[in-house]
Amino acid sequence: MATDSGYKYKRTNTNGSAQRPLDVAIVGGGLVGSLLALHLGKKGHEVNLYEYREDIRTAELVIGRSINLALSARGRRALADVGLEEALLGHGIPMAGRMLHDLNGKRKVVPYDANTKQCIYSVGRKHLNEVLLNAAEKYPNIHLHFNHKLVSANLDEGQFAMVDPVTKETKSAQADLIVGCDGAYSAVRKEIVKRPRYDFSQTYIEHGYLELCIPPTATGEFAMPHNYLHIWPRGKFMMIALPNQDRTWTVTLFMPFTNFHSITDADALLDFFRQYFPDAIDLIGRERLIKDFFKIKPQPLVMIKCRPYHVGTKALIVGDAAHAMVPFYGQGMNAGFEDCSVLTELFGKYGSDLERILPEFSERRWEDAHAICDLAMYNYIEMRDLVTKRSYLLRKKLDELLFWMMPNTWVPLYNSVSFSHMRYSKCIANRAWQDQILTRVLYGVSFAAVATIATLGYRHVTVSALERLSTSVLSTLKLLKPSY
C-alpha cells in the first residue's frame, strides 16, 4: 500500500493471467495520468510518465484549471486500489448537501442523501496531484519526466517524440502502449482524429467561468458553514463555493460570456453583485472582489465526445482526453479515475494481451462516458435554476421517500451517479424507468379520481371543473419529470 514513508515499492506482477511486463508511456502527468501510472506500476509494468509542465510539487505558480474537485464513490474506489483513499479522505472536507442562497441572503439546505447520509468530499487539485506523484515516485518501475511535450507520434508503431518547452531539446522514444491522459486538448487524441471515420465532437457552451475567493473570518474560521456545497442559483447563471483546507472558499461564477463582457468596470461589477449576489459582497470583500474579477478573463467550458478510445494495440486515450465534460456533476475526475479502475480490471483479466484489453475498454466505456457528459450538461440547468423550483423539491422528496421504502429498488439519480458504481448509462436508464413508473401511477390515480368524481357527483360537477382537474394532474406529471 502507498504510504508517505521513504519505503520503495517492490515490483509486482499480475497474479493469475499470463503476462509480460509492458513498456507504457503515459502522456500527461495530471490526476488521471499519475493515478494510472500507479495502477499499472503496481502490476509490474515499466511506466514512463511524461508531463509538459514543470513538476507541480516545486512550481511556484500552477498554470491550469483550479476548479475544486468533488471526490465521490468512483474516484474513491480507484484511489483505494492503490492504497490512497484514506489519506485523501483525511485531507478532504465532507459536503453533505447543497446550501442554497436566495436574493435576500437566506439559506436553505438540500441534502444529497437524506436517508443514508452519504457525502462527497472537497479536495484540492494541487494537493491530490502531489500525493499521486509522491506515491508514484516510490515505485522503481515508474519514471517521471517533466517539461516533456508530445510533438509527434506514430501510434501504429508506438513511436513518439517529445520536446522540452524550455531548452527545445527533442527526444524520441518507443513504447508497447501509449496512453493519452493529456486533457481536453489532448495531443494524443489529435493524432487519433486524423484517422478516417473517427467519431469526434467538440461542444463549447455559451457560458464561461471565473474564479473568486472568500477568505477566512478575522478569527481564522470559515465564513460559512463548511460541510456544504454553496450555490447561488439565479436562473440563467449561478455562483458556487467549495471549502478549502485553509478555511478559504473557492468561488466560481458561471454565466454567459455576454454577461461577463457587459461588466466593464468596478461600478458595473458592484451593481451586478448587489442585484444578484448581495450577501457575497461582504463575504468576498469589496476590494478583493474587484481585484479578482478583473485579474483574469473568464474561461471557456467544453464537452468532448469521441470513439473508439484506442488505436490498434499501441495507443489509448482516457480521462478528459477521451471524454471531457462540463464540471456541473462533479464527475470529471471521478469518471477519469474510474477509467483507471476499468483498465486495471481488464489487465487483470487478460494479462498483457492488448489486442483484447484495448477494444474491450473502448466498448465498455464510450456509452457511459457519453452518458455522464450529457448528465453534466443537464445538471447545470438543475443547479442554476431547477433547485429553486417546487417541481425539483417535490420530486426530490418523493425520491427520498421511495428510496427509504425500497433502497435496493428505487435509487435516486444523484445517488446512483455519485454514491454507487452503477454504469453511467444505466443511471440514465434507471431514471427513465422511474419516470415511467411515476407517470403510470399518477395517470392511474388521476383517472380514478376523475372517474370517482364523475360517478358520485355528476349532478354537481361541471365539465369545466373536470377539465381543470385533468389539467392540474398533467401539470404535476410535467413537474415530476425533468428533461435531460
C-alpha positions as CSV (number, residue, x, y, z in Angstrom):
1,M,0.0,0.0,0.0
2,A,1.1,3.5,-0.7
3,T,2.4,5.5,2.2
4,D,4.2,8.7,2.8
5,S,7.2,7.0,4.2
6,G,10.5,6.5,2.4
7,Y,9.7,2.9,1.6
8,K,10.4,1.9,-2.0
9,Y,7.9,-0.4,-3.5
10,K,8.9,-3.8,-4.9
11,R,7.9,-4.6,-8.4
12,T,5.0,-7.0,-8.6
13,N,3.3,-9.0,-11.3
14,T,-0.4,-9.6,-12.1
15,N,-1.4,-12.8,-10.5
16,G,-3.4,-15.3,-12.4
17,S,-3.2,-14.4,-16.1
18,A,-0.1,-14.9,-18.1
19,Q,1.6,-11.6,-18.8
20,R,4.8,-9.9,-19.7
21,P,5.8,-6.5,-18.3
22,L,4.9,-3.8,-20.9
23,D,6.8,-0.6,-21.6
24,V,4.0,2.0,-21.1
25,A,4.3,5.7,-22.0
26,I,1.7,7.9,-20.3
27,V,1.3,11.3,-21.8
28,G,0.0,13.7,-19.2
29,G,1.1,13.8,-15.5
30,G,-2.1,15.3,-14.1
31,L,-4.6,13.5,-11.9
32,V,-5.6,10.7,-14.2
33,G,-2.1,10.2,-15.6
34,S,-0.4,9.9,-12.3
35,L,-3.1,7.6,-10.9
36,L,-2.9,5.3,-14.0
37,A,0.8,5.2,-13.6
38,L,0.3,3.9,-10.0
39,H,-2.2,1.3,-11.2
40,L,0.0,0.0,-14.0
41,G,3.2,0.3,-12.0
42,K,1.6,-1.8,-9.2
43,K,1.0,-4.5,-11.8
44,G,4.7,-4.6,-12.6
45,H,4.7,-2.7,-15.9
46,E,7.6,-0.3,-16.8
47,V,5.9,3.1,-16.8
48,N,7.3,6.4,-18.1
49,L,5.1,9.4,-17.2
50,Y,5.6,12.5,-19.4
51,E,4.2,15.9,-18.3
52,Y,4.7,19.1,-20.4
53,R,4.7,21.4,-17.4
54,E,7.3,21.6,-14.7
55,D,6.9,19.5,-11.5
56,I,3.8,20.7,-9.8
57,R,5.3,19.9,-6.4
58,T,8.0,22.5,-6.9
59,A,6.3,25.0,-9.1
60,E,5.6,28.4,-7.5
61,L,2.6,29.0,-9.8
62,V,0.5,26.2,-11.1
63,I,-0.9,27.0,-14.5
64,G,-4.2,25.3,-15.5
65,R,-7.7,24.7,-14.2
66,S,-8.1,25.1,-10.5
67,I,-11.8,24.4,-10.1
68,N,-12.2,22.5,-6.8
69,L,-12.7,18.8,-7.1
70,A,-15.6,16.7,-5.7
71,L,-14.4,13.2,-4.8
72,S,-17.2,10.6,-4.8
73,A,-17.5,6.8,-4.8
74,R,-16.0,6.1,-8.2
75,G,-12.9,8.1,-7.5
76,R,-12.6,6.7,-4.0
77,R,-12.5,3.1,-5.3
78,A,-9.7,3.9,-7.8
79,L,-7.7,5.5,-5.0
80,A,-8.4,2.6,-2.7
81,D,-6.9,0.2,-5.2
82,V,-3.5,1.9,-4.8
83,G,-3.9,2.5,-1.0
84,L,-4.5,6.2,-1.1
85,E,-8.2,6.6,-0.3
86,E,-7.9,7.1,3.4
87,A,-5.1,9.7,3.1
88,L,-7.2,11.7,0.6
89,L,-10.4,11.4,2.7
90,G,-8.4,12.7,5.7
91,H,-7.5,15.7,3.7
92,G,-10.9,16.3,2.1
93,I,-13.8,18.2,3.5
94,P,-17.1,16.3,3.6
95,M,-20.0,18.0,2.0
96,A,-23.4,16.6,3.0
97,G,-25.5,18.6,0.5
98,R,-26.2,21.9,-1.2
99,M,-26.8,25.1,0.7
100,L,-28.8,27.5,-1.5
101,H,-28.6,31.3,-1.1
102,D,-31.5,33.3,-2.3
103,L,-31.5,37.0,-3.2
104,N,-32.2,38.0,0.3
105,G,-29.3,36.1,1.7
106,K,-31.5,33.4,3.3
107,R,-30.0,29.9,3.1
108,K,-31.7,26.5,2.6
109,V,-30.1,23.1,2.9
110,V,-30.9,20.4,0.3
111,P,-29.1,17.2,1.4
112,Y,-27.5,14.9,-1.1
113,D,-28.7,11.8,0.7
114,A,-31.3,12.3,3.4
115,N,-31.6,8.6,4.2
116,T,-28.1,7.1,4.4
117,K,-26.3,10.5,4.9
118,Q,-23.6,9.9,2.3
119,C,-21.4,12.8,1.3
120,I,-18.9,13.9,-1.3
121,Y,-15.5,15.4,-0.5
122,S,-14.0,18.7,-1.5
123,V,-10.3,18.1,-2.3
124,G,-7.6,20.4,-3.6
125,R,-6.4,19.6,-7.1
126,K,-2.8,20.5,-6.4
127,H,-2.7,18.5,-3.2
128,L,-4.2,15.4,-4.8
129,N,-1.8,15.6,-7.8
130,E,1.2,15.9,-5.4
131,V,0.0,12.9,-3.3
132,L,-0.3,10.8,-6.5
133,L,3.1,11.9,-7.8
134,N,4.8,11.2,-4.5
135,A,3.3,7.8,-4.4
136,A,4.3,7.0,-8.0
137,E,7.9,8.1,-7.3
138,K,8.3,5.4,-4.8
139,Y,7.9,2.7,-7.4
140,P,11.3,1.7,-9.0
141,N,9.4,0.9,-12.3
142,I,7.7,4.3,-12.6
143,H,9.8,7.1,-14.1
144,L,8.6,10.8,-14.0
145,H,9.6,13.2,-16.8
146,F,8.6,16.8,-16.6
147,N,8.9,19.5,-19.3
148,H,8.2,16.9,-21.9
149,K,5.7,17.9,-24.6
150,L,4.4,15.5,-27.2
151,V,5.1,16.8,-30.7
152,S,4.5,13.8,-32.9
153,A,3.6,10.2,-32.7
154,N,3.3,7.1,-34.9
155,L,0.6,5.3,-33.0
156,D,0.6,2.2,-35.1
157,E,4.3,1.6,-34.2
158,G,4.2,3.0,-30.7
159,Q,6.8,5.7,-31.6
160,F,6.7,9.3,-30.4
161,A,8.8,12.4,-30.0
162,M,8.9,14.9,-27.1
163,V,10.3,18.4,-26.9
164,D,11.5,20.3,-23.8
165,P,9.5,23.6,-23.9
166,V,12.4,25.4,-22.2
167,T,15.5,24.0,-23.9
168,K,13.8,23.0,-27.1
169,E,15.7,19.7,-27.0
170,T,13.8,16.9,-28.8
171,K,13.8,13.2,-27.7
172,S,12.4,10.2,-29.5
173,A,11.1,7.0,-27.7
174,Q,9.1,3.9,-28.3
175,A,6.6,2.0,-26.1
176,D,4.4,-1.0,-26.2
177,L,1.5,1.2,-25.2
178,I,1.0,5.0,-25.4
179,V,-1.8,6.3,-23.2
180,G,-3.0,9.8,-23.6
181,C,-4.1,11.3,-20.3
182,D,-3.4,14.8,-21.5
183,G,-6.7,16.5,-21.0
184,A,-9.4,18.1,-23.1
185,Y,-7.0,19.4,-25.7
186,S,-5.1,16.1,-25.9
187,A,-2.1,15.9,-28.3
188,V,-2.5,12.1,-28.4
189,R,-6.2,12.5,-29.5
190,K,-5.2,15.0,-32.2
191,E,-3.2,12.2,-33.7
192,I,-6.1,9.8,-33.5
193,V,-8.7,12.1,-35.0
194,K,-6.6,12.3,-38.2
195,R,-7.8,8.8,-39.0
196,P,-10.7,8.2,-41.3
197,R,-14.2,7.6,-40.0
198,Y,-13.3,8.5,-36.4
199,D,-16.2,9.8,-34.4
200,F,-15.4,13.1,-32.7
201,S,-17.4,16.1,-31.4
202,Q,-16.4,19.2,-29.5
203,T,-19.0,21.5,-28.0
204,Y,-18.4,24.8,-26.3
205,I,-21.3,26.1,-24.3
206,E,-22.2,29.8,-24.2
207,H,-21.3,30.0,-20.6
208,G,-17.8,30.5,-19.1
209,Y,-16.4,30.6,-15.6
210,L,-14.3,32.8,-13.4
211,E,-12.9,32.1,-10.0
212,L,-13.1,34.3,-6.9
213,C,-12.2,33.6,-3.3
214,I,-13.9,34.0,0.1
215,P,-11.2,34.5,2.8
216,P,-11.4,33.2,6.4
217,T,-13.0,35.4,9.0
218,A,-11.0,37.7,11.2
219,T,-10.7,34.9,13.7
220,G,-9.4,32.5,11.1
221,E,-12.6,30.4,10.7
222,F,-14.8,29.5,7.7
223,A,-17.0,32.4,6.7
224,M,-19.9,30.0,6.0
225,P,-21.0,26.5,7.2
226,H,-18.3,24.4,5.6
227,N,-19.8,21.0,5.1
228,Y,-21.9,22.0,2.2
229,L,-21.5,23.0,-1.5
230,H,-22.9,26.5,-1.5
231,I,-24.9,27.6,-4.5
232,W,-26.4,31.0,-5.6
233,P,-28.8,29.8,-8.3
234,R,-30.0,32.7,-10.5
235,G,-31.8,31.0,-13.4
236,K,-29.5,31.8,-16.4
237,F,-26.4,31.8,-14.3
238,M,-25.1,30.8,-10.9
239,M,-22.2,31.0,-8.4
240,I,-20.9,28.2,-6.3
241,A,-18.4,27.9,-3.4
242,L,-16.4,24.9,-2.2
243,P,-14.4,24.8,1.1
244,N,-10.7,24.6,1.2
245,Q,-8.4,23.2,3.9
246,D,-7.0,26.7,4.7
247,R,-10.6,27.8,5.5
248,T,-10.9,29.8,2.3
249,W,-13.6,29.2,-0.3
250,T,-13.0,28.7,-4.0
251,V,-15.9,30.7,-5.5
252,T,-16.8,30.0,-9.2
253,L,-19.1,32.3,-11.2
254,F,-20.7,30.6,-14.2
255,M,-22.6,32.7,-16.6
256,P,-22.9,33.5,-20.3
257,F,-20.0,35.3,-21.9
258,T,-22.3,38.1,-22.9
259,N,-22.9,38.8,-19.2
260,F,-19.2,38.7,-18.4
261,H,-18.5,41.1,-21.3
262,S,-21.2,43.6,-20.1
263,I,-19.3,44.1,-16.8
264,T,-16.6,46.6,-17.8
265,D,-15.7,48.4,-14.6
266,A,-15.8,48.3,-10.8
267,D,-19.2,50.1,-10.6
268,A,-20.9,47.8,-13.0
269,L,-19.5,44.8,-11.1
270,L,-20.7,46.0,-7.7
271,D,-24.1,46.9,-9.2
272,F,-24.3,43.4,-10.6
273,F,-23.4,41.7,-7.3
274,R,-25.8,44.0,-5.3
275,Q,-28.6,42.8,-7.6
276,Y,-27.8,39.1,-7.8
277,F,-25.4,38.1,-5.0
278,P,-25.7,40.8,-2.3
279,D,-24.6,38.6,0.6
280,A,-21.4,37.6,-1.3
281,I,-20.0,41.1,-1.4
282,D,-19.2,41.1,2.3
283,L,-18.1,37.5,2.3
284,I,-15.6,38.1,-0.5
285,G,-14.7,41.7,0.4
286,R,-15.4,44.7,-1.9
287,E,-11.8,45.4,-2.9
288,R,-10.9,41.7,-3.3
289,L,-14.0,41.1,-5.5
290,I,-13.0,43.9,-7.9
291,K,-9.3,42.8,-8.0
292,D,-10.1,39.1,-8.6
293,F,-12.8,39.7,-11.1
294,F,-10.7,41.8,-13.4
295,K,-7.5,39.9,-12.9
296,I,-8.2,37.2,-15.5
297,K,-10.6,36.6,-18.3
298,P,-13.5,34.2,-17.9
299,Q,-12.5,30.7,-19.2
300,P,-14.5,28.5,-21.6
301,L,-16.2,25.2,-20.9
302,V,-16.0,22.4,-23.4
303,M,-17.5,18.9,-23.8
304,I,-15.7,16.3,-25.8
305,K,-17.2,13.1,-27.1
306,C,-15.4,10.6,-29.3
307,R,-15.0,6.9,-30.0
308,P,-13.2,4.5,-30.1
309,Y,-10.6,5.3,-27.4
310,H,-7.9,3.0,-28.8
311,V,-5.8,2.7,-32.0
312,G,-4.8,-0.9,-32.8
313,T,-2.8,-2.4,-30.0
314,K,-0.5,0.5,-29.3
315,A,-2.5,3.6,-28.2
316,L,-5.3,4.6,-25.9
317,I,-6.9,7.8,-24.5
318,V,-8.6,8.1,-21.1
319,G,-9.9,10.8,-18.8
320,D,-10.6,14.2,-20.3
321,A,-8.7,13.3,-23.4
322,A,-11.5,10.8,-24.2
323,H,-14.5,12.4,-22.5
324,A,-14.1,16.0,-21.3
325,M,-17.2,17.3,-19.7
326,V,-18.6,20.4,-18.1
327,P,-18.0,20.4,-14.3
328,F,-21.5,20.5,-13.0
329,Y,-22.0,16.9,-11.9
330,G,-18.6,16.8,-10.2
331,Q,-17.8,13.6,-12.2
332,G,-14.9,14.7,-14.5
333,M,-12.2,13.4,-12.2
334,N,-14.3,10.5,-10.9
335,A,-15.0,9.3,-14.4
336,G,-11.3,9.6,-15.3
337,F,-10.4,7.6,-12.1
338,E,-13.0,5.0,-13.0
339,D,-11.3,4.6,-16.4
340,C,-8.2,3.6,-14.4
341,S,-10.2,1.0,-12.4
342,V,-11.8,-0.4,-15.6
343,L,-8.5,-0.6,-17.4
344,T,-6.7,-2.3,-14.4
345,E,-9.6,-4.8,-14.2
346,L,-9.0,-5.7,-17.9
347,F,-5.3,-6.0,-17.3
348,G,-6.1,-8.4,-14.5
349,K,-8.4,-10.3,-16.8
350,Y,-6.3,-10.6,-19.9
351,G,-2.7,-10.1,-18.6
352,S,-0.7,-8.1,-21.2
353,D,-2.9,-9.0,-24.2
354,L,-3.5,-5.5,-25.6
355,E,-5.4,-7.0,-28.6
356,R,-8.2,-7.9,-26.1
357,I,-7.8,-5.2,-23.5
358,L,-8.0,-2.0,-25.7
359,P,-11.0,-2.9,-27.8
360,E,-13.0,-4.1,-24.7
361,F,-12.1,-0.9,-22.8
362,S,-13.4,1.3,-25.7
363,E,-16.6,-0.8,-26.0
364,R,-17.2,-0.7,-22.2
365,R,-16.5,3.0,-21.7
366,W,-17.8,5.1,-24.6
367,E,-21.5,4.8,-23.9
368,D,-21.0,5.5,-20.2
369,A,-18.7,8.4,-21.0
370,H,-21.3,10.0,-23.3
371,A,-24.0,9.5,-20.7
372,I,-22.1,11.3,-18.0
373,C,-21.2,14.1,-20.4
374,D,-25.0,14.6,-21.1
375,L,-25.8,14.4,-17.4
376,A,-23.2,17.0,-16.5
377,M,-24.8,19.4,-19.0
378,Y,-28.3,18.7,-17.6
379,N,-27.1,19.3,-14.0
380,Y,-26.1,22.8,-14.9
381,I,-29.7,23.6,-15.6
382,E,-30.6,21.9,-12.3
383,M,-28.1,23.8,-10.2
384,R,-28.6,27.2,-11.6
385,D,-32.4,27.1,-12.0
386,L,-34.4,23.9,-11.0
387,V,-33.1,23.7,-7.4
388,T,-35.3,26.7,-6.5
389,K,-38.5,25.3,-8.2
390,R,-41.3,23.4,-6.5
391,S,-41.1,20.7,-9.1
392,Y,-37.5,19.8,-8.2
393,L,-38.1,19.8,-4.5
394,L,-41.3,17.7,-4.9
395,R,-39.5,15.1,-7.0
396,K,-36.6,15.0,-4.6
397,K,-38.8,14.4,-1.6
398,L,-40.7,11.7,-3.5
399,D,-37.4,10.0,-4.5
400,E,-36.2,10.2,-0.9
401,L,-39.4,8.5,0.4
402,L,-39.3,5.8,-2.2
403,F,-35.6,5.2,-1.6
404,W,-36.3,4.9,2.1
405,M,-39.1,2.4,1.4
406,M,-37.2,0.4,-1.3
407,P,-33.5,1.1,-1.0
408,N,-32.5,-1.8,-3.3
409,T,-35.1,-0.9,-6.0
410,W,-35.5,2.8,-6.1
411,V,-32.1,4.6,-6.2
412,P,-32.4,8.4,-7.0
413,L,-30.4,9.6,-10.0
414,Y,-27.8,11.6,-7.9
415,N,-27.2,8.7,-5.6
416,S,-26.6,6.3,-8.5
417,V,-24.2,8.7,-10.1
418,S,-22.3,9.8,-7.0
419,F,-22.6,7.1,-4.4
420,S,-22.6,3.9,-6.4
421,H,-20.6,2.2,-9.2
422,M,-23.7,1.7,-11.4
423,R,-22.7,2.3,-15.0
424,Y,-23.5,5.9,-16.0
425,S,-25.6,4.7,-18.9
426,K,-27.5,2.5,-16.5
427,C,-28.1,5.5,-14.2
428,I,-29.9,7.3,-17.0
429,A,-31.9,4.1,-17.9
430,N,-32.8,3.7,-14.3
431,R,-34.1,7.3,-14.1
432,A,-36.1,6.8,-17.2
433,W,-37.7,3.7,-15.7
434,Q,-38.6,5.7,-12.5
435,D,-40.1,8.4,-14.6
436,Q,-42.2,5.8,-16.5
437,I,-43.4,4.2,-13.2
438,L,-44.4,7.6,-11.7
439,T,-46.2,8.6,-14.9
440,R,-48.2,5.4,-14.9
441,V,-49.1,5.7,-11.2
442,L,-50.1,9.4,-11.5
443,Y,-52.2,8.7,-14.6
444,G,-53.9,5.9,-12.9
445,V,-54.6,7.9,-9.7
446,S,-55.9,10.9,-11.8
447,F,-58.1,8.6,-13.9
448,A,-59.5,7.0,-10.7
449,A,-60.1,10.4,-9.2
450,V,-61.9,11.8,-12.3
451,A,-64.0,8.6,-12.6
452,T,-65.0,8.7,-8.9
453,I,-66.0,12.3,-9.1
454,A,-67.9,11.7,-12.3
455,T,-69.7,8.8,-10.8
456,L,-70.6,10.2,-7.4
457,G,-71.0,13.8,-8.2
458,Y,-72.1,14.0,-11.8
459,R,-75.1,16.1,-10.9
460,H,-73.0,18.8,-9.3
461,V,-69.6,18.7,-11.1
462,T,-69.3,20.7,-14.3
463,V,-67.3,19.8,-17.4
464,S,-65.0,22.8,-16.8
465,A,-64.2,21.5,-13.3
466,L,-63.2,18.1,-14.7
467,E,-61.1,19.9,-17.3
468,R,-59.3,21.9,-14.5
469,L,-58.7,18.7,-12.6
470,S,-57.2,17.0,-15.6
471,T,-55.0,20.0,-16.4
472,S,-53.8,20.0,-12.8
473,V,-52.8,16.4,-13.0
474,L,-51.0,16.8,-16.3
475,S,-49.1,19.8,-14.9
476,T,-48.0,17.6,-11.9
477,L,-46.7,15.0,-14.3
478,K,-44.6,17.5,-16.1
479,L,-43.2,18.9,-12.8
480,L,-42.1,15.4,-11.7
481,K,-40.4,14.5,-14.9
482,P,-37.4,16.8,-15.8
483,S,-35.9,16.6,-19.3
484,Y,-32.2,15.8,-19.9
